């Protein structure tokens, strides 16, 4: 894995550990007599809430998928622009580009102006 990605992952782990420490410190400050079992139970609830938010974010980040109405190939929304559709296989917008193969080259029957858009329902 890329060294930069590993460094970012370690930074994220460090931030998360700091958040847990802050949460435990807050629990102890509010209730100095709190038991370790109570701290653990509250941390479990906190972790569950964070996991649920993360799962919702992952689901929300999934692209919409459909077939291109021009060429019938799989297409999906661009992660940077949810209104923009691209062909799933090569991330291209133009249908002519989506049909390129090394054996056959470009499909010149497809106008260059055609772009990936979902099927109309």
C-alpha positions in Angstrom: 0.0 0.0 0.0 1.2 3.5 -0.7 3.2 5.1 2.1 1.1 8.2 2.1 -2.1 6.3 2.5 -0.6 4.3 5.4 0.4 7.6 7.1 -3.1 9.0 6.6 -4.6 5.8 8.1 -2.3 6.1 11.1 -3.4 9.7 11.6 -7.0 8.7 11.5 -6.4 6.0 14.1 -4.7 8.6 16.3 -7.6 11.0 16.0 -10.1 8.3 16.8 -8.0 7.2 19.9 -8.0 10.9 21.0 -11.8 11.1 20.6 -12.2 8.0 22.8 -9.9 9.4 25.4 -11.8 12.7 25.4 -15.1 10.7 25.8 -13.8 8.7 28.7 -12.4 11.8 30.4 -15.8 13.5 30.0 -17.5 10.5 31.6 -15.1 10.6 34.6 -15.4 14.3 35.0 -19.2 14.1 35.1 -19.3 11.1 37.4 -16.0 10.5 39.2 -17.3 7.3 40.8 -18.2 5.7 37.4 -17.2 2.1 37.1 -15.2 0.6 34.4 -18.2 -1.4 33.3 -20.3 1.7 32.9 -17.5 3.4 30.9 -17.3 0.3 28.7 -21.1 0.2 28.2 -21.1 3.9 27.2 -18.2 3.4 24.8 -20.0 0.5 23.2 -23.0 2.8 22.5 -20.7 5.5 21.2 -18.9 3.1 18.8 -22.3 1.7 17.6 -23.5 5.2 16.8 -20.3 6.0 14.9 -20.5 2.8 13.0 -24.1 3.5 12.0 -23.1 7.0 10.7 -20.2 5.5 8.8 -22.5 2.9 7.2 -25.0 5.5 6.2 -22.2 7.6 4.7 -20.9 4.6 2.7 -24.4 3.8 1.4 -25.0 7.4 0.5 -21.7 7.6 -1.4 -22.6 4.6 -3.7 -23.2 5.7 -7.2 -26.6 5.3 -8.9 -26.3 2.5 -11.5 -28.3 2.0 -14.7 -27.8 1.1 -18.4 -26.8 3.8 -20.9 -29.7 4.6 -23.1 -27.4 5.1 -26.1 -25.3 2.0 -26.1 -26.9 -0.2 -23.4 -23.6 -0.6 -21.4 -23.6 -0.2 -17.6 -23.4 3.4 -16.5 -23.2 5.1 -13.1 -23.1 8.5 -11.5 -19.8 10.2 -11.2 -18.6 10.4 -7.6 -17.6 14.0 -8.0 -20.9 15.1 -9.7 -24.0 13.0 -9.0 -25.8 14.6 -12.0 -23.1 13.4 -14.4 -23.3 9.8 -15.7 -20.3 7.8 -16.9 -19.8 4.4 -18.4 -18.9 2.0 -15.6 -16.2 0.1 -17.4 -13.9 3.0 -18.5 -15.4 6.0 -16.7 -15.9 7.7 -20.1 -18.8 9.9 -21.0 -18.9 9.3 -24.7 -20.6 6.2 -26.0 -18.1 6.0 -28.8 -15.3 5.7 -26.2 -17.3 3.1 -24.3 -17.3 0.8 -27.3 -13.6 1.0 -28.1 -11.8 -2.4 -28.2 -8.3 -3.2 -29.3 -9.5 -5.7 -31.9 -12.1 -3.5 -33.5 -11.1 0.0 -32.6 -13.8 2.7 -32.4 -17.4 2.2 -33.4 -17.7 5.0 -35.9 -21.4 4.5 -36.3 -21.9 6.1 -32.9 -22.0 9.9 -33.0 -19.3 11.5 -30.9 -21.9 13.7 -29.2 -23.6 10.8 -27.5 -22.9 10.7 -23.8 -23.7 8.2 -21.0 -27.2 8.8 -19.6 -29.5 6.3 -17.8 -32.3 4.5 -19.5 -35.6 6.3 -19.4 -38.1 4.4 -17.3 
